Amino acid sequence: ILPRHYTLKRTDSYDGLGILLSADVDTHLQHCVRDVEVDSPAYRAGLRRNDRIVAVNDVNVETMEFRDVLILIKRGLTNNH
């Protein structure tokens, strides 16, 4: 399966992105979307349940621990990209 690229942006009408992420319990790797809230920025961008997260803001996260991936995502929210 080929990777897809999504651009998520915050909106004034929604707090956050509307995704719940998870990772493998033992390794803290294999990041994926556990749930997507309908009508959220993530849903409108096309993200769906069980999508794997391999990069955030052009940074490969496949070998990054889960907490570091969350930091990248939060940093992107702060910078709105």
Secondary structure, DSSP 4 states (H G I P E B T S, - for coil): ----------BTTBSS--EEEE--TTTS-S-EEEEE-TTSHHHHHT--TT-B--EETTEE-TTS-HHHHHHHHHHHHHHT-
